[in-house]
Amino acid sequence: MDFDYSPKVMEAKERLEAFMEAHVYEREREHHDFVMDGANLWKQPPVIEELKVKAKEAGIWNWFLPAEYGEWSPGFTNLEFAPLAEVMGRMPWSFEVFNCSAPDRGNMEVLAKFGSAAQQDQWLRPLLAGEIRSTYAMTEPQVASSDATNMQLTIVRDGDEYVLNGRKWWSSNIMHPNNEVLITMGLSNPEATRHQQHSMVLVPRDSDGLEVVRCVEVFGNYHSPAGHGELKFTNVRVPVDNIIMGEGQGFTIAQGRLGPGRFQYAMTNVGMAQRMMELMCARADQREPFGRKISEYSSVRQDIARARCSIEQARLLVLKAAAEMDKSGAKGARDYISMVKIIGPKLAQDVAERAMQVFGGKGVSGDTPIADMYVTGRLMRIADGPDEVHMNQLAKFTMAQVELQRQAGTGGIDWFGD
């Protein structure tokens, strides 16, 4: 197996790294100070809009859309985008600079894959241009939302409109000043089979009856300017043409949306972990408690070594998942997608733990990106689907594969007899 990146990927990676060095890293403190200033709550940091213009001019734009999306894609496969996502992951807010940020990324995939021509003209084109932002409203406070078929918000047809009633929460990006549309999942066909009961509709952000009940904190942080909102839908009306793909297709769309996003999130975690390890190495070589450099203590060297091993293992697994997605689609790569979802966020969390110990008090402050990266990794272990759900699915796939081997009499599985 050839692990080298292709010339096409290396050229793109070098362009991206050069852009990060020239324009992005030097603005990190400026971005942090702006979003942490209470006077700027729900305001877009000017640095983001400035850098978006530069990134667009440089042609580093919408690289996340796989080649299978045709006219909407810049032409990268999932495997080719993986190392590029890792570079962006070194500073997670940079994804917005390149118009590759969540939840817009997944919403653009939905509209490119399942949206009508009219929906694409109205919503997808402005999203691809970076002119607007969006929300994916699926999770609900009253049900176990890790199972998408549990959604209870109702979508009822009334003549030429659908009427929505119910609640959502963890609706990311809802407070962003550029947010103009929500892709909303709800119960439309309760008498249908379990996986045909739900639909997704496009709800304009300024719709009558759509209320932000409150903004939900993440470890005490509102994540301005995007935010995570608890929403109430009270007789929210949208045209029937706002339904995506047709009634009863919500679960199909959700599954199609979750595959690429999970793989891209995993590579983000690899990028965060790689940067934190590098910061940890530099810090360990600079500080001298008790007459010795921190880097001379065996426990610190062991932490660095374990971090390096974990990062390399995760990177290779994500590349494998990306290659499987390119070959077999999200469904064919579902076991690998589950694997990277399990190991990716935990990788970032574990490396952050080690880095914080090396940095001491500075590591838990806002003076480095480590504390934010720790929170991001921990949040992903829930927000992108609980670990337990993915481990359950992976175990089911694995046991089924082993049973097929046993029935075929291969692999020496029956060595112990009956």
One Martini backbone bead per residue (centre of mass of N, CA, C, O) as a GRO file, in nm:
protein
  418
    1MET     BB    1   0.096   0.037   0.023
    2ASP     BB    2   0.048   0.378  -0.055
    3PHE     BB    3   0.124   0.672   0.159
    4ASP     BB    4   0.154   0.875  -0.048
    5TYR     BB    5   0.104   1.171  -0.173
    6SER     BB    6  -0.001   1.326  -0.423
    7PRO     BB    7   0.082   1.587  -0.619
    8LYS     BB    8  -0.191   1.727  -0.586
    9VAL     BB    9  -0.194   1.724  -0.274
   10MET     BB   10   0.079   1.858  -0.217
   11GLU     BB   11   0.012   2.127  -0.355
   12ALA     BB   12  -0.235   2.195  -0.178
   13LYS     BB   13  -0.096   2.172   0.098
   14GLU     BB   14   0.116   2.393   0.050
   15ARG     BB   15  -0.084   2.622   0.002
   16LEU     BB   16  -0.227   2.601   0.274
   17GLU     BB   17   0.020   2.634   0.462
   18ALA     BB   18   0.103   2.910   0.350
   19PHE     BB   19  -0.157   3.054   0.429
   20MET     BB   20  -0.144   3.002   0.731
   21GLU     BB   21   0.131   3.144   0.776
   22ALA     BB   22   0.054   3.430   0.641
   23HIS     BB   23  -0.266   3.470   0.782
   24VAL     BB   24  -0.368   3.294   1.041
   25TYR     BB   25  -0.184   3.252   1.295
   26GLU     BB   26  -0.146   3.570   1.346
   27ARG     BB   27  -0.482   3.585   1.420
   28GLU     BB   28  -0.554   3.420   1.677
   29ARG     BB   29  -0.567   3.633   1.906
   30GLU     BB   30  -0.774   3.817   1.776
   31HIS     BB   31  -1.003   3.613   1.769
   32HIS     BB   32  -1.016   3.540   2.066
   33ASP     BB   33  -1.067   3.826   2.184
   34PHE     BB   34  -1.331   3.880   2.038
   35VAL     BB   35  -1.512   3.629   2.131
   36MET     BB   36  -1.450   3.692   2.453
   37ASP     BB   37  -1.604   3.953   2.416
   38GLY     BB   38  -1.909   4.051   2.531
   39ALA     BB   39  -1.951   4.292   2.319
   40ASN     BB   40  -1.940   4.050   2.071
   41LEU     BB   41  -2.195   3.910   2.080
   42TRP     BB   42  -2.290   3.771   1.776
   43LYS     BB   43  -2.030   3.855   1.622
   44GLN     BB   44  -1.840   3.887   1.351
   45PRO     BB   45  -1.526   3.841   1.288
   46PRO     BB   46  -1.338   4.030   1.082
   47VAL     BB   47  -1.113   3.823   1.016
   48ILE     BB   48  -1.287   3.624   0.862
   49GLU     BB   49  -1.372   3.803   0.621
   50GLU     BB   50  -1.088   3.872   0.530
   51LEU     BB   51  -0.991   3.572   0.482
   52LYS     BB   52  -1.205   3.486   0.278
   53VAL     BB   53  -1.112   3.663   0.051
   54LYS     BB   54  -0.825   3.542   0.028
   55ALA     BB   55  -0.909   3.243  -0.015
   56LYS     BB   56  -1.070   3.287  -0.272
   57GLU     BB   57  -0.835   3.410  -0.437
   58ALA     BB   58  -0.657   3.137  -0.384
   59GLY     BB   59  -0.864   2.878  -0.418
   60ILE     BB   60  -0.946   2.809  -0.106
   61TRP     BB   61  -1.250   2.643  -0.172
   62ASN     BB   62  -1.466   2.394  -0.106
   63TRP     BB   63  -1.284   2.119  -0.063
   64PHE     BB   64  -1.493   1.906   0.074
   65LEU     BB   65  -1.624   1.832  -0.191
   66PRO     BB   66  -1.664   1.570  -0.357
   67ALA     BB   67  -1.642   1.458  -0.682
   68GLU     BB   68  -1.941   1.334  -0.688
   69TYR     BB   69  -2.069   1.647  -0.704
   70GLY     BB   70  -1.943   1.773  -0.944
   71GLU     BB   71  -2.001   2.101  -1.003
   72TRP     BB   72  -1.958   2.152  -0.678
   73SER     BB   73  -1.669   2.045  -0.714
   74PRO     BB   74  -1.307   2.064  -0.701
   75GLY     BB   75  -1.207   1.730  -0.711
   76PHE     BB   76  -1.190   1.589  -0.444
   77THR     BB   77  -1.136   1.336  -0.260
   78ASN     BB   78  -1.146   1.206   0.045
   79LEU     BB   79  -0.844   1.129   0.047
   80GLU     BB   80  -0.743   1.415  -0.045
   81PHE     BB   81  -0.879   1.587   0.192
   82ALA     BB   82  -0.765   1.482   0.459
   83PRO     BB   83  -0.489   1.649   0.483
   84LEU     BB   84  -0.640   1.923   0.468
   85ALA     BB   85  -0.810   1.892   0.725
   86GLU     BB   86  -0.567   1.876   0.914
   87VAL     BB   87  -0.464   2.162   0.873
   88MET     BB   88  -0.724   2.308   0.964
   89GLY     BB   89  -0.732   2.162   1.251
   90ARG     BB   90  -0.503   2.338   1.385
   91MET     BB   91  -0.748   2.564   1.333
   92PRO     BB   92  -1.077   2.532   1.350
   93TRP     BB   93  -1.177   2.825   1.251
   94SER     BB   94  -1.056   2.798   0.953
   95PHE     BB   95  -1.288   2.662   0.802
   96GLU     BB   96  -1.443   2.927   0.742
   97VAL     BB   97  -1.232   3.059   0.558
   98PHE     BB   98  -1.284   2.795   0.344
   99ASN     BB   99  -1.583   2.693   0.351
  100CYS     BB  100  -1.562   2.413   0.575
  101SER     BB  101  -1.791   2.436   0.784
  102ALA     BB  102  -1.975   2.369   1.051
  103PRO     BB  103  -2.290   2.282   0.922
  104ASP     BB  104  -2.256   2.365   0.621
  105ARG     BB  105  -2.116   2.125   0.498
  106GLY     BB  106  -2.357   1.924   0.530
  107ASN     BB  107  -2.574   2.102   0.395
  108MET     BB  108  -2.438   2.112   0.118
  109GLU     BB  109  -2.449   1.810   0.070
  110VAL     BB  110  -2.753   1.782   0.074
  111LEU     BB  111  -2.818   1.984  -0.159
  112ALA     BB  112  -2.631   1.851  -0.375
  113LYS     BB  113  -2.772   1.557  -0.349
  114PHE     BB  114  -3.109   1.632  -0.278
  115GLY     BB  115  -3.169   1.886  -0.410
  116SER     BB  116  -3.322   2.106  -0.583
  117ALA     BB  117  -3.278   2.346  -0.810
  118ALA     BB  118  -3.417   2.567  -0.643
  119GLN     BB  119  -3.266   2.512  -0.374
  120GLN     BB  120  -2.984   2.559  -0.488
  121ASP     BB  121  -3.025   2.853  -0.576
  122GLN     BB  122  -3.122   2.970  -0.293
  123TRP     BB  123  -2.892   2.810  -0.094
  124LEU     BB  124  -2.630   2.681  -0.210
  125ARG     BB  125  -2.489   2.914  -0.354
  126PRO     BB  126  -2.453   3.103  -0.105
  127LEU     BB  127  -2.292   2.895   0.058
  128LEU     BB  128  -2.057   2.856  -0.147
  129ALA     BB  129  -1.995   3.179  -0.131
  130GLY     BB  130  -2.017   3.276   0.183
  131GLU     BB  131  -2.288   3.460   0.243
  132ILE     BB  132  -2.401   3.227   0.421
  133ARG     BB  133  -2.566   3.049   0.684
  134SER     BB  134  -2.638   2.751   0.895
  135THR     BB  135  -2.869   2.486   1.007
  136TYR     BB  136  -2.901   2.175   1.200
  137ALA     BB  137  -3.224   2.042   1.290
  138MET     BB  138  -3.254   1.758   1.515
  139THR     BB  139  -3.218   1.777   1.801
  140GLU     BB  140  -3.385   1.676   2.112
  141PRO     BB  141  -3.472   1.709   2.452
  142GLN     BB  142  -3.702   1.453   2.483
  143VAL     BB  143  -3.494   1.268   2.324
  144ALA     BB  144  -3.301   1.018   2.177
  145SER     BB  145  -3.099   1.157   1.923
  146SER     BB  146  -2.912   0.919   1.826
  147ASP     BB  147  -3.200   0.848   1.717
  148ALA     BB  148  -3.353   0.969   1.437
  149THR     BB  149  -3.643   0.821   1.475
  150ASN     BB  150  -3.733   1.006   1.741
  151MET     BB  151  -3.847   1.238   1.613
  152GLN     BB  152  -4.124   1.488   1.702
  153LEU     BB  153  -4.139   1.695   1.519
  154THR     BB  154  -4.387   1.836   1.324
  155ILE     BB  155  -4.496   1.763   0.975
  156VAL     BB  156  -4.772   1.931   0.827
  157ARG     BB  157  -4.997   1.931   0.585
  158ASP     BB  158  -5.132   2.254   0.436
  159GLY     BB  159  -5.167   2.238   0.139
  160ASP     BB  160  -4.892   2.453   0.035
  161GLU     BB  161  -4.801   2.360   0.331
  162TYR     BB  162  -4.593   2.341   0.612
  163VAL     BB  163  -4.628   2.245   0.961
  164LEU     BB  164  -4.442   2.339   1.254
  165ASN     BB  165  -4.400   2.141   1.566
  166GLY     BB  166  -4.163   2.208   1.830
  167ARG     BB  167  -3.833   2.089   1.932
  168LYS     BB  168  -3.493   2.213   1.964
  169TRP     BB  169  -3.136   2.135   1.999
  170TRP     BB  170  -2.822   2.202   1.926
  171SER     BB  171  -2.842   2.453   1.717
  172SER     BB  172  -2.606   2.527   1.525
  173ASN     BB  173  -2.560   2.871   1.425
  174ILE     BB  174  -2.825   3.034   1.508
  175MET     BB  175  -2.667   3.325   1.591
  176HIS     BB  176  -2.563   3.392   1.331
  177PRO     BB  177  -2.573   3.676   1.130
  178ASN     BB  178  -2.567   3.478   0.850
  179ASN     BB  179  -2.819   3.329   0.911
  180GLU     BB  180  -3.096   3.177   0.685
  181VAL     BB  181  -3.103   2.850   0.744
  182LEU     BB  182  -3.291   2.540   0.808
  183ILE     BB  183  -3.241   2.203   0.857
  184THR     BB  184  -3.538   2.011   0.924
  185MET     BB  185  -3.637   1.750   1.139
  186GLY     BB  186  -3.940   1.537   1.109
  187LEU     BB  187  -4.270   1.432   1.160
  188SER     BB  188  -4.483   1.319   0.876
  189ASN     BB  189  -4.525   0.971   0.883
  190PRO     BB  190  -4.645   0.786   1.140
  191GLU     BB  191  -4.759   0.521   0.964
  192ALA     BB  192  -4.502   0.442   0.882
  193THR     BB  193  -4.224   0.320   0.871
  194ARG     BB  194  -3.966   0.396   1.069
  195HIS     BB  195  -3.776   0.498   0.804
  196GLN     BB  196  -4.054   0.679   0.682
  197GLN     BB  197  -4.148   0.924   0.894
  198HIS     BB  198  -3.930   1.132   0.793
  199SER     BB  199  -3.833   1.479   0.738
  200MET     BB  200  -3.695   1.750   0.532
  201VAL     BB  201  -3.672   2.107   0.584
  202LEU     BB  202  -3.679   2.441   0.482
  203VAL     BB  203  -3.600   2.709   0.719
  204PRO     BB  204  -3.622   3.016   0.766
  205ARG     BB  205  -3.488   3.215   1.010
  206ASP     BB  206  -3.747   3.441   0.985
  207SER     BB  207  -3.973   3.274   1.079
  208ASP     BB  208  -4.272   3.241   1.190
  209GLY     BB  209  -4.248   3.079   1.514
  210LEU     BB  210  -3.938   3.112   1.549
  211GLU     BB  211  -3.768   3.028   1.858
  212VAL     BB  212  -3.525   3.134   2.089
  213VAL     BB  213  -3.516   3.028   2.404
  214ARG     BB  214  -3.198   2.948   2.411
  215CYS     BB  215  -2.862   2.935   2.501
  216VAL     BB  216  -2.618   2.687   2.486
  217GLU     BB  217  -2.373   2.570   2.678
  218VAL     BB  218  -2.008   2.501   2.666
  219PHE     BB  219  -1.841   2.498   2.929
  220GLY     BB  220  -1.943   2.814   2.957
  221ASN     BB  221  -1.977   2.847   2.636
  222TYR     BB  222  -2.137   3.003   2.350
  223HIS     BB  223  -1.990   3.015   2.076
  224SER     BB  224  -1.919   3.273   1.954
  225PRO     BB  225  -2.138   3.348   1.688
  226ALA     BB  226  -2.307   3.082   1.664
  227GLY     BB  227  -2.411   2.877   1.857
  228HIS     BB  228  -2.658   2.701   2.080
  229GLY     BB  229  -2.995   2.619   2.036
  230GLU     BB  230  -3.316   2.651   2.169
  231LEU     BB  231  -3.614   2.554   1.999
  232LYS     BB  232  -3.934   2.693   1.882
  233PHE     BB  233  -4.216   2.555   1.712
  234THR     BB  234  -4.500   2.766   1.598
  235ASN     BB  235  -4.655   2.737   1.326
  236VAL     BB  236  -4.451   2.680   1.101
  237ARG     BB  237  -4.432   2.805   0.766
  238VAL     BB  238  -4.385   2.623   0.456
  239PRO     BB  239  -4.331   2.536   0.160
  240VAL     BB  240  -4.352   2.241  -0.012
  241ASP     BB  241  -4.077   2.301  -0.172
  242ASN     BB  242  -3.894   2.265   0.106
  243ILE     BB  243  -3.869   1.982   0.058
  244ILE     BB  244  -3.644   1.705   0.081
  245MET     BB  245  -3.699   1.462  -0.172
  246GLY     BB  246  -3.937   1.398   0.032
  247GLU     BB  247  -4.140   1.214   0.195
  248GLY     BB  248  -3.968   1.000   0.423
  249GLN     BB  249  -3.633   1.094   0.378
  250GLY     BB  250  -3.476   1.172   0.641
  251PHE     BB  251  -3.301   0.921   0.708
  252THR     BB  252  -3.147   0.905   0.442
  253ILE     BB  253  -3.018   1.185   0.467
  254ALA     BB  254  -2.878   1.152   0.740
  255GLN     BB  255  -2.688   0.924   0.651
  256GLY     BB  256  -2.554   1.081   0.415
  257ARG     BB  257  -2.444   1.319   0.600
  258LEU     BB  258  -2.268   1.161   0.827
  259GLY     BB  259  -2.026   1.040   0.686
  260PRO     BB  260  -1.835   1.272   0.590
  261GLY     BB  261  -1.836   1.433   0.857
  262ARG     BB  262  -1.692   1.221   1.036
  263PHE     BB  263  -1.430   1.208   0.881
  264GLN     BB  264  -1.361   1.515   0.901
  265TYR     BB  265  -1.356   1.530   1.208
  266ALA     BB  266  -1.126   1.330   1.253
  267MET     BB  267  -0.906   1.503   1.108
  268THR     BB  268  -0.929   1.740   1.297
  269ASN     BB  269  -0.818   1.585   1.544
  270VAL     BB  270  -0.542   1.533   1.424
  271GLY     BB  271  -0.460   1.829   1.393
  272MET     BB  272  -0.483   1.908   1.688
  273ALA     BB  273  -0.288   1.695   1.803
  274GLN     BB  274  -0.037   1.775   1.645
  275ARG     BB  275  -0.013   2.063   1.758
  276MET     BB  276  -0.005   1.990   2.061
  277MET     BB  277   0.253   1.823   2.044
  278GLU     BB  278   0.436   2.050   1.945
  279LEU     BB  279   0.390   2.236   2.186
  280MET     BB  280   0.488   2.034   2.400
  281CYS     BB  281   0.779   2.007   2.299
  282ALA     BB  282   0.861   2.305   2.322
  283ARG     BB  283   0.799   2.338   2.624
  284ALA     BB  284   0.980   2.107   2.736
  285ASP     BB  285   1.250   2.262   2.617
  286GLN     BB  286   1.208   2.547   2.797
  287ARG     BB  287   1.160   2.424   3.076
  288GLU     BB  288   1.310   2.452   3.437
  289PRO     BB  289   1.250   2.245   3.678
  290PHE     BB  290   1.467   2.155   3.915
  291GLY     BB  291   1.723   2.183   3.697
  292ARG     BB  292   1.530   2.070   3.461
  293LYS     BB  293   1.407   1.975   3.187
  294ILE     BB  294   1.111   1.850   3.104
  295SER     BB  295   1.229   1.662   2.868
  296GLU     BB  296   1.401   1.478   3.087
  297TYR     BB  297   1.148   1.342   3.168
  298SER     BB  298   1.013   1.035   3.131
  299SER     BB  299   0.708   1.098   3.144
  300VAL     BB  300   0.712   1.306   2.912
  301ARG     BB  301   0.827   1.124   2.693
  302GLN     BB  302   0.596   0.922   2.704
  303ASP     BB  303   0.374   1.118   2.622
  304ILE     BB  304   0.493   1.187   2.347
  305ALA     BB  305   0.504   0.901   2.234
  306ARG     BB  306   0.202   0.835   2.261
  307ALA     BB  307   0.102   1.063   2.086
  308ARG     BB  308   0.246   0.982   1.827
  309CYS     BB  309   0.117   0.705   1.796
  310SER     BB  310  -0.183   0.794   1.796
  311ILE     BB  311  -0.170   0.982   1.552
  312GLU     BB  312  -0.072   0.780   1.340
  313GLN     BB  313  -0.304   0.580   1.370
  314ALA     BB  314  -0.535   0.778   1.306
  315ARG     BB  315  -0.447   0.874   1.031
  316LEU     BB  316  -0.453   0.595   0.889
  317LEU     BB  317  -0.752   0.534   0.949
  318VAL     BB  318  -0.872   0.775   0.800
  319LEU     BB  319  -0.757   0.707   0.524
  320LYS     BB  320  -0.904   0.439   0.505
  321ALA     BB  321  -1.189   0.554   0.523
  322ALA     BB  322  -1.167   0.736   0.274
  323ALA     BB  323  -1.107   0.510   0.070
  324GLU     BB  324  -1.371   0.351   0.122
  325MET     BB  325  -1.562   0.580   0.038
  326ASP     BB  326  -1.461   0.600  -0.255
  327LYS     BB  327  -1.532   0.293  -0.319
  328SER     BB  328  -1.829   0.242  -0.130
  329GLY     BB  329  -1.915   0.450   0.045
  330ALA     BB  330  -2.069   0.507   0.341
  331LYS     BB  331  -2.187   0.221   0.371
  332GLY     BB  332  -1.920   0.058   0.308
  333ALA     BB  333  -1.765   0.246   0.550
  334ARG     BB  334  -1.909   0.220   0.836
  335ASP     BB  335  -1.692   0.086   1.016
  336TYR     BB  336  -1.475   0.310   0.978
  337ILE     BB  337  -1.645   0.545   1.074
  338SER     BB  338  -1.679   0.439   1.358
  339MET     BB  339  -1.382   0.432   1.433
  340VAL     BB  340  -1.312   0.739   1.392
  341LYS     BB  341  -1.525   0.838   1.595
  342ILE     BB  342  -1.395   0.703   1.843
  343ILE     BB  343  -1.081   0.802   1.815
  344GLY     BB  344  -1.062   1.105   1.748
  345PRO     BB  345  -1.164   1.267   2.002
  346LYS     BB  346  -0.989   1.106   2.207
  347LEU     BB  347  -0.724   1.200   2.101
  348ALA     BB  348  -0.753   1.503   2.159
  349GLN     BB  349  -0.806   1.472   2.460
  350ASP     BB  350  -0.542   1.321   2.543
  351VAL     BB  351  -0.334   1.526   2.434
  352ALA     BB  352  -0.439   1.763   2.598
  353GLU     BB  353  -0.379   1.649   2.875
  354ARG     BB  354  -0.069   1.637   2.836
  355ALA     BB  355  -0.024   1.935   2.754
  356MET     BB  356  -0.135   2.067   3.013
  357GLN     BB  357   0.079   1.949   3.204
  358VAL     BB  358   0.324   2.086   3.067
  359PHE     BB  359   0.198   2.390   3.090
  360GLY     BB  360  -0.001   2.414   3.303
  361GLY     BB  361  -0.166   2.697   3.354
  362LYS     BB  362  -0.146   2.777   3.051
  363GLY     BB  363  -0.313   2.522   2.940
  364VAL     BB  364  -0.603   2.642   3.076
  365SER     BB  365  -0.592   2.879   2.908
  366GLY     BB  366  -0.599   3.137   2.643
  367ASP     BB  367  -0.276   3.121   2.551
  368THR     BB  368  -0.379   2.861   2.421
  369PRO     BB  369  -0.548   2.604   2.224
  370ILE     BB  370  -0.586   2.360   2.419
  371ALA     BB  371  -0.852   2.403   2.575
  372ASP     BB  372  -1.035   2.419   2.323
  373MET     BB  373  -0.954   2.138   2.213
  374TYR     BB  374  -1.055   1.975   2.446
  375VAL     BB  375  -1.353   2.059   2.422
  376THR     BB  376  -1.395   1.968   2.133
  377GLY     BB  377  -1.336   1.669   2.175
  378ARG     BB  378  -1.552   1.620   2.394
  379LEU     BB  379  -1.799   1.713   2.230
  380MET     BB  380  -1.775   1.506   1.989
  381ARG     BB  381  -1.856   1.253   2.176
  382ILE     BB  382  -2.163   1.368   2.127
  383ALA     BB  383  -2.239   1.551   1.877
  384ASP     BB  384  -2.136   1.300   1.673
  385GLY     BB  385  -2.209   1.086   1.858
  386PRO     BB  386  -2.196   0.854   2.071
  387ASP     BB  387  -1.975   0.620   2.141
  388GLU     BB  388  -2.178   0.389   2.202
  389VAL     BB  389  -2.313   0.380   1.924
  390HIS     BB  390  -2.057   0.312   1.756
  391MET     BB  391  -1.975   0.058   1.914
  392ASN     BB  392  -2.232  -0.101   1.863
  393GLN     BB  393  -2.213  -0.104   1.554
  394LEU     BB  394  -1.930  -0.226   1.528
  395ALA     BB  395  -1.992  -0.490   1.677
  396LYS     BB  396  -2.207  -0.589   1.482
  397PHE     BB  397  -2.033  -0.600   1.230
  398THR     BB  398  -1.812  -0.785   1.345
  399MET     BB  399  -1.988  -1.031   1.424
  400ALA     BB  400  -2.096  -1.080   1.139
  401GLN     BB  401  -1.824  -1.136   1.003
  402VAL     BB  402  -1.741  -1.376   1.185
  403GLU     BB  403  -1.986  -1.555   1.122
  404LEU     BB  404  -1.922  -1.589   0.823
  405GLN     BB  405  -1.653  -1.731   0.873
  406ARG     BB  406  -1.762  -1.968   1.033
  407GLN     BB  407  -1.956  -2.077   0.814
  408ALA     BB  408  -1.704  -2.106   0.606
  409GLY     BB  409  -1.447  -2.224   0.767
  410THR     BB  410  -1.266  -1.972   0.851
  411GLY     BB  411  -0.982  -1.871   1.058
  412GLY     BB  412  -0.995  -2.076   1.309
  413ILE     BB  413  -1.259  -2.043   1.503
  414ASP     BB  414  -1.313  -2.374   1.574
  415TRP     BB  415  -1.076  -2.484   1.762
  416PHE     BB  416  -1.264  -2.548   2.035
  417GLY     BB  417  -1.525  -2.628   1.945
  418ASP     BB  418  -1.826  -2.706   2.129
   0.00000   0.00000   0.00000
